[in-house]
Amino acid sequence: MGLDRGVLPHLSPAAADALRTAFSRSRYTTDGVRELLGNSAHAALGRGEVEPAHRATRDGGELGVLVRLLLLGAVEPDAAVASALAPLTPADAAAAGLLRAVEGGWAAALDLRPYAEEEGSGWWVLSDLDAGRHERDHVTGVGGASLTLAAATDRTPVGTLLDLGTGCGVQALHATRHAGAVTATDVAPRALAMAAATFALNGLDVELRDGPWLEPVAGRRFDRIVSNPPFVPGPARVDYVYRDSGRAGDDALAALVADLPAHLEPGGVAQLLGSWLHVRGEDWPDRVRSWLPPGVDAWIVQREVADPAMHVGTWQRDAGLDLTAPATRAQAGAWLDWMDAERVEAIGFGHLVLRRTDEPPVVVVEDLLGEVTDPLGPEVASWLRGVDWLRAHGSDDALLGARLALAPGVVLESWAEPGDDGWTAAGTAVARPDGPRWRHEVDEPAAALLAGCRGALPLGELVELLAFAHDRPAGELVAATVPAVRELVRHGLLVPA
Ligand SMILES: C[S@@+](CC[C@H](N)C(=O)[O-])C[C@H]1O[C@@H](n2cnc3c(N)ncnc32)[C@H](O)[C@@H]1O
């Protein structure tokens, strides 16, 4: 069966209403589908194993029809589809670009699935079928990177929000829950049509603008900008519009980082995903730092590092290519040659948080290569609050006058090394059990000081007590502990009481 990608999705308000009615009636929602399938078949489907889901939907009524048609890629008979989609007719669904008439009934022409960030409330998202992954203008659904950015986005309520490179519209959907007005842009007509249909289906009012990068919002400012841009570094070409910027290496990200802050309101925050090159003889944090314009607080967190072979393999696999096919090998060869020529040793991937500020900017570029346990969104909000607090307590005197407490759950870990006389203490660290699970090695005075950080006494008084107990000059202890205290506040191990 060939894919007819000639029709761009278009949902009239009436068709969108009708489809919403049908989906709500049959409980074609994340909760409804999970209940119908049961945990085992649901998990199997997540792994791409469809048979358990087929079995679970046998007696599933209208919902079973919708799951087989839209999630399992099955052909369903006309009468069953007509009753599951009513009041929308199958012919109208086909005219809207959602279904194709095939022998034996109807098949999905697009991926149309429920999506939710929490139980009990959600949306429906339209994207291209996976089978069309090789197409240059393929519109991806909610994938790993989409979820990574969504989980890392600060959801503090804001007035205006821009989603740059909206694709199927997933970031904008989240944004409608915490932003007064949402604008979404894309350069690809197919993505714009998909996003428009997603927003219509969910009855959401999102302003859609057409054009590359920041051109569609020239002269405008936003309280928040989110973007999961085409960030995959390689030679200057576009094989897939969702992935390739058309500019060489990380040039497009560099330009975006330089240009975005001018589109932020004072205090406004941009959050994006990105990839940067590790170039032989160059320090990657310096490279990323050099892109920042003045007047921007920045937190740049590297989550993954891949060597060139891993990078190319990952993205070719992601595109569903046969890695042994001559054309795939030729593409990999050209990609690896380009990285050799550019002296690229590795490719980093991570989060960029940029905040427009009139204060002397704080820029932190760091690694967070392990697993994180919770969504990073609240972490971003508290990192920004921490920067404000540290700025307000910029002098040692101000910091020493503050009351701080260890965050709930923080523990002190000690370890020892074996030696001729048994175990010998080798170090101590304080660690957070949650979120990014930051862990900082601390020396004995710092550990003792932290033990006293219970919010009751100002830090300066704790230092005095410690100096007295250890018979050391207080000034020496201040110099030894204050920089560590600042880092611990930034990473949320110490919180203002
Ligand atoms: C990685 S996808 C992200 C889609 C969606 N926002 C998400 O989070 O899943 C990147 C999107 O950027 C769009 N895009 C590519 N080049 C662009 C450009 N120069 N300006 C604006 N958008 C662009 C693509 O069409 C695609 O929809």
The ligand as an SDF file (V2000), in Angstrom:
LIG
                    3D

 27 29  0  0  0  0  0  0  0  0999 V2000
   12.6240   18.3760   16.0620 C   0  0  0  0  0  0  0  0  0  0  0  0
   11.1550   18.9670   15.3160 S   0  0  0  0  0  0  0  0  0  0  0  0
   10.2670   19.4770   16.7670 C   0  0  0  0  0  0  0  0  0  0  0  0
    8.7880   19.3680   16.6370 C   0  0  0  0  0  0  0  0  0  0  0  0
    8.0160   19.6350   17.9260 C   0  0  0  0  0  0  0  0  0  0  0  0
    8.1890   21.0160   18.3720 N   0  0  0  0  0  0  0  0  0  0  0  0
    8.4340   18.6810   19.0450 C   0  0  0  0  0  0  0  0  0  0  0  0
    8.8890   19.1580   20.0840 O   0  0  0  0  0  0  0  0  0  0  0  0
    8.2980   17.4770   18.8550 O   0  0  0  0  0  0  0  0  0  0  0  0
   11.7100   20.4970   14.6130 C   0  0  0  0  0  0  0  0  0  0  0  0
   10.6570   21.3200   13.9220 C   0  0  0  0  0  0  0  0  0  0  0  0
   11.2860   22.5220   13.4250 O   0  0  0  0  0  0  0  0  0  0  0  0
   10.8200   22.7970   12.1210 C   0  0  0  0  0  0  0  0  0  0  0  0
   11.8690   23.5690   11.4310 N   0  0  0  0  0  0  0  0  0  0  0  0
   12.9080   23.1110   10.6910 C   0  0  0  0  0  0  0  0  0  0  0  0
   13.6370   24.1370   10.2380 N   0  0  0  0  0  0  0  0  0  0  0  0
   13.0660   25.2720   10.7140 C   0  0  0  0  0  0  0  0  0  0  0  0
   13.3550   26.6520   10.5770 C   0  0  0  0  0  0  0  0  0  0  0  0
   14.3920   27.0730    9.8750 N   0  0  0  0  0  0  0  0  0  0  0  0
   12.5430   27.5420   11.1920 N   0  0  0  0  0  0  0  0  0  0  0  0
   11.4680   27.1100   11.9250 C   0  0  0  0  0  0  0  0  0  0  0  0
   11.1510   25.8240   12.0770 N   0  0  0  0  0  0  0  0  0  0  0  0
   11.9320   24.9140   11.4780 C   0  0  0  0  0  0  0  0  0  0  0  0
   10.5480   21.4460   11.5170 C   0  0  0  0  0  0  0  0  0  0  0  0
    9.6120   21.5410   10.4510 O   0  0  0  0  0  0  0  0  0  0  0  0
   10.0260   20.6710   12.7200 C   0  0  0  0  0  0  0  0  0  0  0  0
    8.6310   20.7990   12.8160 O   0  0  0  0  0  0  0  0  0  0  0  0
  1  2  1  0
  2  3  1  0
  2 10  1  0
  3  4  1  0
  4  5  1  0
  5  6  1  0
  5  7  1  0
  7  8  2  0
  7  9  1  0
 10 11  1  0
 11 12  1  0
 11 26  1  0
 12 13  1  0
 13 14  1  0
 13 24  1  0
 14 15  1  0
 14 23  1  0
 15 16  2  0
 16 17  1  0
 17 18  1  0
 17 23  2  0
 18 19  1  0
 18 20  2  0
 20 21  1  0
 21 22  2  0
 22 23  1  0
 24 25  1  0
 24 26  1  0
 26 27  1  0
M  CHG  2   2   1   9  -1
M  END
$$$$
